[in-house]
Amino acid sequence: MRKLIGVFVAGLFTVAMLAAGTANAQDKDAPNIKVRFLLQSQVQMTENGNPDGDGLGTEFFLRRARIILAGNINKLVHFFVETDNPNMGKNGDWGKAFFIQDAFVDFQFMPEFNVAAGMILLPFTHHNRQSATSLNSVDYHNLFSSRFIKDFVWRDAGIEVRGIVANMLDYHLGIFNGLRGAKVDGMETLNPNDLPRIAGRLALNIFEPETGFFYGGTYLGKKKVLQFGAGFDMQPDSILSESGTTSMYTAVSADAFWNIPLDDKMELTGQVAFVWYNRGHELTAGTVGTFTPHAGTGMGVYGDLGFRYDVYQPTLGGEWFNSDKEGADLANLRADFLWWFNGHSANLKLEYAYLIAGEGIDFGDGASQVTLQSQFLF
């Protein structure tokens, strides 16, 4: 099976290279395809992370290894396909799945109105729509994981309309698969009418608009951005109430993002966001008819602030989630030092993090973690 995948990928590369070479000889509106590779390698050391839990744990692994295909059929029809092998080698596991992570066709009618269909990053906050190649720190803030009603690496299959009106009003609105109607033993059927999920975000640009499908984490002096946004995500009858009846899944967000060049070498980049999830309740283990809050039900905040001087940038950040489920809170504080020696194409990122999980926030119960990441995008 792996040999067949290898042959398929090699053939795809060959076709892509030939297509790209042909397109270069034609005008810019002709069919074209661009092939890119992203490799993020990490070494990570975690306090009490060894098997006995009493010493330093050390990991060498591939955080992301992606093949990216993007291009257009004509001026109107664009496409994007991306694979991934996330955390390959972590915990000694080299059998991580190779899968298609993004796959969509994007009909770019005009700046004010575009339509995308396929596997799409959910339009919820600025941060979860940012490209992993341009983050303002080593990795994402992780308050979305296991809290969306249904997702595949924060993505879902569906159709989205988006646009920027008067270079100021940035909107995204999508209808997605979400949680399919599902029978749960001994409980009411979730989403019994198999209704779709609706998610969207509305934002105001004060300076320059962000016109790409993906937002940037930092623009390294190439763009001046100040954006304020709010998002939502909802699906009827897809969660359980405290009494076990079905109810509406709902999530809301409010966020701000800024990327402000101060002069030719200095720049401020940062973001702050609030999120709230109602994931309802789940059946208490070992009981019948007793329900406890889902770990994803609760509220959280995250943020970061970086100051770049030339190719060097320190960043401070953190996140906190207060779960309605006992013992499911989390918090962390992070300090990064980024070396943009070749921008987003090649860089090194060093991070110290203090990680806390459990009931309440007790800074005496956390663990230190140091991560060094190299990134190559070509």
PEVENFEN-V872382 format. One record per backbone hydrogen bond with DSSP energy under -1.0 kcal/mol. CO is the residue of the C=O (numbers start at 1). NH is the residue of the N-H. If there is no record, write none. Layout:
<<CO | NH> <CO | NH>>
This chain:
<<1 | 5> <2 | 6> <3 | 7> <4 | 8> <5 | 9> <6 | 10> <7 | 11> <8 | 12> <9 | 13> <10 | 14> <11 | 15> <12 | 16> <13 | 17> <14 | 18> <15 | 19> <16 | 20> <17 | 21> <18 | 22> <19 | 23> <20 | 24> <23 | 26> <27 | 30> <32 | 72> <34 | 70> <36 | 68> <37 | 378> <38 | 66> <39 | 376> <40 | 63> <40 | 64> <41 | 374> <42 | 61> <43 | 372> <44 | 59> <45 | 370> <46 | 49> <46 | 57> <50 | 53> <55 | 50> <57 | 46> <59 | 44> <61 | 42> <62 | 88> <63 | 87> <64 | 40> <66 | 38> <67 | 83> <68 | 36> <69 | 81> <70 | 34> <71 | 79> <72 | 32> <76 | 108> <77 | 73> <77 | 74> <78 | 106> <79 | 71> <80 | 104> <81 | 69> <82 | 101> <82 | 102> <84 | 99> <87 | 90> <88 | 62> <89 | 92> <90 | 93> <93 | 89> <99 | 84> <102 | 82> <103 | 119> <104 | 80> <105 | 117> <106 | 78> <107 | 109> <107 | 115> <110 | 113> <111 | 164> <113 | 110> <114 | 162> <115 | 107> <116 | 160> <117 | 105> <118 | 158> <119 | 103> <120 | 156> <122 | 124> <127 | 130> <129 | 215> <131 | 134> <144 | 147> <144 | 148> <154 | 122> <155 | 152> <156 | 120> <157 | 177> <158 | 118> <159 | 175> <160 | 116> <161 | 173> <162 | 114> <163 | 171> <165 | 168> <165 | 169> <168 | 205> <169 | 165> <170 | 203> <171 | 163> <172 | 201> <173 | 161> <174 | 199> <175 | 159> <176 | 197> <182 | 190> <184 | 187> <190 | 182> <191 | 194> <197 | 176> <198 | 234> <199 | 174> <200 | 232> <201 | 172> <202 | 230> <203 | 170> <204 | 228> <215 | 131> <219 | 222> <224 | 208> <225 | 259> <226 | 206> <227 | 257> <228 | 204> <229 | 255> <230 | 202> <231 | 253> <232 | 200> <233 | 251> <234 | 198> <235 | 249> <237 | 191> <239 | 247> <240 | 281> <241 | 244> <245 | 241> <247 | 238> <247 | 239> <249 | 235> <250 | 278> <251 | 233> <252 | 276> <253 | 231> <254 | 274> <255 | 229> <256 | 272> <257 | 227> <258 | 270> <259 | 225> <260 | 268> <265 | 310> <266 | 262> <266 | 263> <267 | 308> <268 | 260> <269 | 306> <270 | 258> <271 | 304> <272 | 256> <273 | 302> <274 | 254> <275 | 300> <276 | 252> <277 | 298> <278 | 250> <280 | 294> <282 | 292> <284 | 287> <290 | 284> <292 | 282> <294 | 297> <297 | 324> <298 | 277> <299 | 322> <300 | 275> <301 | 320> <302 | 273> <303 | 318> <304 | 271> <305 | 316> <306 | 269> <307 | 314> <308 | 267> <309 | 312> <311 | 340> <312 | 309> <313 | 338> <314 | 307> <315 | 336> <316 | 305> <317 | 334> <318 | 303> <319 | 332> <320 | 301> <321 | 330> <322 | 299> <325 | 328> <329 | 358> <330 | 321> <331 | 356> <332 | 319> <333 | 354> <334 | 317> <335 | 352> <336 | 315> <337 | 350> <338 | 313> <339 | 341> <339 | 348> <340 | 343> <342 | 345> <345 | 377> <346 | 342> <347 | 375> <348 | 339> <349 | 373> <350 | 337> <351 | 371> <352 | 335> <353 | 369> <354 | 333> <355 | 367> <356 | 331> <358 | 329> <362 | 365> <367 | 355> <368 | 47> <369 | 353> <370 | 45> <371 | 351> <372 | 43> <373 | 349> <374 | 41> <375 | 347> <376 | 39>>
